[in-house]
Amino acid sequence: MTNTSTRTARLERYSTGRGAEIGVLTIDHPPRNLFDATLWESLIEHIAALEQAPPRAVLVRAEGPVVCGGADVTAFEDLDAVAAEQLWRDLLSRIVVPLETLPCPVVFAAHALTLTAAVEIALACDLIVANPRAQLGFVETVVALVPSMGGIQRLAARAGAGRARKMVMTGDLYDAATLHDWGVIDVLAEDTDRAARALTERLADGGTRAHAATKTIVAVWSSGGVEAADAATPNVTGALFDTADTREAIRSFLDAGPGKARFTGQ
């Protein structure tokens, strides 16, 4: 296992039993994992490293009694409109979008209270695993702000516009079981970290290039609808036949039946 640690977050890489590399990005900024300049700079650094050398799957998680207690409001005290706009552009373009567009599955683990920017990061991930009693919320309204790292629109995409408006405008906390019913959270698990790691390893041991194709098609549909996704699908899925993953999986299926492939991602 390799471990790259900078200040308030760390990036570890390890291999599954089948040899697939996984990246684990951990927020570790005690006592409450508050978002401040130190944390977001650390996340930017590690996400850039994942972009430069993508593993076969990524797990985003946190240490401590909460996933994130919100933002350190002192970071906003001296911002004016111009500086705030630049900050949100930077955080969207250097944390949320790069994480969302990694060419591999990304899983988020919410073991406990998860607020504000951490919810926005979770919504940028492909799948969210949460403890049934974990609470998630956008509480920016207490300082007359709104989620500004893409959380509103990504919540609306998962749960619908009405639920997104209600969750953001009220600042209420929602338990993970409710958000699972809404389609925001994908898996409920008491042992959240173990379940999230197992899911990440399962995805890493599979056809990662095919998972990337799924992400691409969903993204095209999200911005352009079914017609645009239909137009993109033949090119995106046709390209899979030039990958070792697909060639080896087809060959092994014909030779030995399903479940025998070793995916290399080339």
C-alpha positions as CSV (number, residue, x, y, z in Angstrom):
1,M,0.0,0.0,0.0
2,T,1.2,3.5,-0.9
3,N,0.2,6.5,1.3
4,T,0.4,10.1,0.3
5,S,-0.6,12.4,3.1
6,T,-0.8,16.2,3.0
7,R,-2.2,18.0,6.0
8,T,-5.9,17.3,6.2
9,A,-6.5,14.5,3.7
10,R,-4.6,11.5,2.5
11,L,-4.5,9.4,-0.6
12,E,-3.7,5.7,-0.3
13,R,-3.4,3.1,-3.0
14,Y,-3.7,-0.6,-2.6
15,S,-4.4,-3.7,-4.7
16,T,-7.3,-6.1,-4.4
17,G,-6.7,-9.8,-4.3
18,R,-7.1,-9.9,-8.0
19,G,-4.5,-7.2,-8.5
20,A,-6.8,-4.2,-9.2
21,E,-5.6,-0.9,-7.9
22,I,-7.9,1.1,-5.6
23,G,-7.4,4.7,-4.5
24,V,-8.7,5.7,-1.0
25,L,-9.1,9.4,-0.4
26,T,-9.7,10.1,3.3
27,I,-10.7,13.4,4.9
28,D,-9.0,13.6,8.3
29,H,-9.2,17.1,9.7
30,P,-10.1,16.7,13.3
31,P,-12.2,17.4,15.3
32,R,-15.1,17.9,12.9
33,N,-13.5,17.8,9.4
34,L,-14.6,21.4,8.7
35,F,-14.0,22.6,5.2
36,D,-11.4,25.4,5.1
37,A,-8.6,26.5,2.8
38,T,-6.2,23.8,4.2
39,L,-8.7,21.0,3.5
40,W,-9.7,22.0,0.1
41,E,-6.1,22.6,-1.0
42,S,-5.3,19.1,0.2
43,L,-8.2,17.6,-1.7
44,I,-7.3,19.5,-4.8
45,E,-3.8,18.0,-4.6
46,H,-4.9,14.4,-4.2
47,I,-7.7,14.6,-6.8
48,A,-5.1,15.9,-9.3
49,A,-3.0,12.9,-8.5
50,L,-5.9,10.6,-9.2
51,E,-6.5,12.3,-12.5
52,Q,-2.8,11.9,-13.5
53,A,-2.8,8.2,-12.6
54,P,-6.4,6.8,-12.3
55,P,-6.8,3.6,-10.3
56,R,-9.5,1.1,-11.2
57,A,-11.8,2.5,-8.6
58,V,-11.8,5.2,-5.9
59,L,-13.3,5.3,-2.4
60,V,-13.9,8.7,-0.7
61,R,-14.3,8.5,3.1
62,A,-13.6,10.3,6.4
63,E,-12.1,9.6,9.8
64,G,-13.6,10.7,13.0
65,P,-17.1,10.9,14.7
66,V,-18.5,13.0,11.7
67,V,-17.8,12.9,8.0
68,C,-18.0,16.7,8.0
69,G,-19.4,19.3,10.4
70,G,-19.8,21.9,7.7
71,A,-17.5,24.8,6.6
72,D,-15.2,26.9,8.7
73,V,-17.2,30.1,8.3
74,T,-14.1,32.2,9.1
75,A,-12.9,31.3,5.6
76,F,-15.7,33.4,4.2
77,E,-15.4,36.4,6.5
78,D,-13.4,38.7,4.2
79,L,-14.7,37.5,0.8
80,D,-16.4,39.9,-1.6
81,A,-18.6,38.9,-4.6
82,V,-15.6,38.7,-7.0
83,A,-13.5,36.6,-4.6
84,A,-16.4,34.3,-3.7
85,E,-17.2,33.7,-7.4
86,Q,-13.6,32.7,-8.1
87,L,-13.5,30.5,-5.0
88,W,-16.6,28.5,-6.1
89,R,-15.2,28.3,-9.7
90,D,-12.0,26.8,-8.3
91,L,-13.7,24.3,-6.0
92,L,-16.0,23.2,-8.8
93,S,-13.4,22.9,-11.4
94,R,-10.6,21.4,-9.2
95,I,-12.5,19.2,-6.8
96,V,-16.1,18.3,-7.9
97,V,-15.8,18.0,-11.7
98,P,-12.5,16.2,-11.7
99,L,-13.8,13.7,-9.1
100,E,-17.0,13.3,-11.1
101,T,-15.3,12.7,-14.4
102,L,-12.6,10.2,-13.3
103,P,-12.6,7.3,-15.8
104,C,-13.4,4.8,-13.0
105,P,-16.1,4.2,-10.4
106,V,-16.1,6.5,-7.4
107,V,-17.8,5.5,-4.1
108,F,-18.5,7.8,-1.2
109,A,-18.9,6.5,2.4
110,A,-21.0,8.5,4.8
111,H,-20.7,6.8,8.2
112,A,-22.2,9.7,10.3
113,L,-23.2,13.4,10.1
114,T,-22.4,14.8,6.6
115,L,-22.9,18.5,5.9
116,T,-22.5,21.1,3.2
117,A,-19.4,20.7,1.0
118,A,-19.1,17.0,1.9
119,V,-22.6,16.4,0.7
120,E,-21.7,18.1,-2.6
121,I,-18.6,15.9,-2.9
122,A,-20.7,12.8,-2.2
123,L,-23.2,13.9,-5.0
124,A,-20.2,14.1,-7.4
125,C,-19.4,10.4,-6.7
126,D,-21.1,7.6,-8.7
127,L,-22.4,5.7,-5.7
128,I,-23.1,6.7,-2.0
129,V,-23.0,4.2,0.8
130,A,-24.3,5.4,4.2
131,N,-25.2,4.3,7.7
132,P,-29.0,4.2,8.0
133,R,-28.7,6.7,11.0
134,A,-26.3,9.1,9.3
135,Q,-27.8,12.5,8.7
136,L,-27.0,14.7,5.7
137,G,-27.9,18.3,5.1
138,F,-27.3,21.6,3.4
139,V,-27.2,24.1,6.3
140,E,-25.8,27.1,4.4
141,T,-29.0,29.0,4.9
142,V,-27.9,29.7,8.5
143,V,-25.4,32.2,7.1
144,A,-27.6,33.2,4.1
145,L,-25.7,31.2,1.6
146,V,-26.5,28.2,-0.7
147,P,-24.5,25.2,-1.7
148,S,-22.1,26.5,-4.4
149,M,-20.0,23.5,-5.4
150,G,-22.7,22.0,-7.6
151,G,-24.7,20.3,-4.9
152,I,-28.1,21.9,-5.7
153,Q,-28.2,20.7,-9.3
154,R,-26.7,17.2,-8.5
155,L,-29.3,16.7,-5.7
156,A,-32.1,17.8,-8.1
157,A,-30.8,15.2,-10.6
158,R,-31.1,12.4,-8.1
159,A,-34.1,13.5,-6.0
160,G,-36.0,15.9,-8.1
161,A,-36.2,19.7,-8.2
162,G,-38.9,20.0,-5.4
163,R,-36.9,18.0,-2.9
164,A,-33.7,19.8,-3.8
165,R,-35.4,23.2,-3.1
166,K,-36.9,22.0,0.2
167,M,-33.6,20.5,1.5
168,V,-31.6,23.6,0.6
169,M,-34.1,26.3,1.6
170,T,-35.1,24.8,5.0
171,G,-31.6,23.7,6.0
172,D,-33.1,20.6,7.5
173,L,-31.2,17.4,8.1
174,Y,-32.3,14.2,6.5
175,D,-31.6,10.7,7.6
176,A,-29.9,8.4,5.2
177,A,-32.9,6.0,5.1
178,T,-35.1,8.9,3.8
179,L,-32.5,9.9,1.2
180,H,-32.2,6.2,0.1
181,D,-35.9,6.3,-0.6
182,W,-35.4,9.4,-2.6
183,G,-32.7,7.8,-4.7
184,V,-29.9,10.0,-3.4
185,I,-28.2,7.3,-1.4
186,D,-27.5,3.9,-3.1
187,V,-26.6,1.5,-0.3
188,L,-27.5,1.5,3.4
189,A,-25.1,-0.4,5.6
190,E,-24.5,-0.5,9.4
191,D,-20.8,-1.2,8.8
192,T,-20.5,1.6,6.3
193,D,-16.7,1.6,5.7
194,R,-16.6,-2.2,5.2
195,A,-19.6,-2.1,2.8
196,A,-18.1,0.8,0.9
197,R,-14.7,-0.9,0.6
198,A,-16.4,-4.1,-0.6
199,L,-18.4,-2.3,-3.2
200,T,-15.3,-0.4,-4.4
201,E,-13.3,-3.6,-4.7
202,R,-16.1,-5.3,-6.6
203,L,-16.2,-2.5,-9.1
204,A,-12.4,-2.3,-9.4
205,D,-12.3,-6.1,-10.1
206,G,-14.7,-5.7,-13.0
207,G,-14.7,-4.0,-16.3
208,T,-13.6,-0.5,-15.3
209,R,-13.5,0.8,-18.9
210,A,-17.2,-0.3,-19.3
211,H,-18.0,1.6,-16.0
212,A,-16.3,4.6,-17.5
213,A,-18.5,4.2,-20.6
214,T,-21.6,4.1,-18.4
215,K,-20.5,7.3,-16.7
216,T,-20.0,9.0,-20.1
217,I,-23.4,8.0,-21.4
218,V,-25.2,9.1,-18.2
219,A,-23.4,12.5,-18.4
220,V,-24.4,13.0,-22.0
221,W,-28.0,12.1,-21.2
222,S,-28.0,14.5,-18.2
223,S,-27.0,17.4,-20.3
224,G,-28.6,16.6,-23.6
225,G,-31.4,14.0,-23.0
226,V,-32.1,10.6,-24.6
227,E,-31.5,11.7,-28.2
228,A,-28.0,13.0,-27.4
229,A,-27.2,9.9,-25.4
230,D,-28.4,7.7,-28.3
231,A,-26.1,9.6,-30.7
232,A,-23.1,9.1,-28.4
233,T,-23.7,5.5,-27.4
234,P,-22.4,3.7,-30.5
235,N,-19.0,5.5,-30.4
236,V,-18.6,5.2,-26.6
237,T,-19.5,1.5,-26.4
238,G,-17.9,0.5,-29.7
239,A,-14.6,1.7,-28.4
240,L,-14.8,-1.0,-25.6
241,F,-14.0,-3.7,-28.2
242,D,-10.5,-2.2,-28.5
243,T,-9.8,-2.7,-24.7
244,A,-8.1,-5.6,-23.1
245,D,-11.0,-5.8,-20.5
246,T,-13.6,-6.5,-23.1
247,R,-11.4,-8.8,-25.3
248,E,-10.3,-10.9,-22.4
249,A,-13.8,-11.1,-20.8
250,I,-15.3,-12.3,-24.1
251,R,-12.5,-14.8,-24.6
252,S,-12.7,-16.1,-21.1
253,F,-16.5,-16.4,-21.3
254,L,-16.3,-18.5,-24.4
255,D,-13.5,-20.6,-23.0
256,A,-14.5,-21.1,-19.4
257,G,-17.9,-19.5,-18.8
258,P,-18.7,-16.3,-16.9
259,G,-16.7,-15.0,-13.9
260,K,-13.3,-16.1,-15.1
261,A,-11.9,-12.8,-16.5
262,R,-9.0,-10.9,-15.2
263,F,-9.5,-7.3,-16.1
264,T,-6.4,-5.1,-16.9
265,G,-8.1,-1.9,-18.1
266,Q,-6.0,-1.5,-21.2
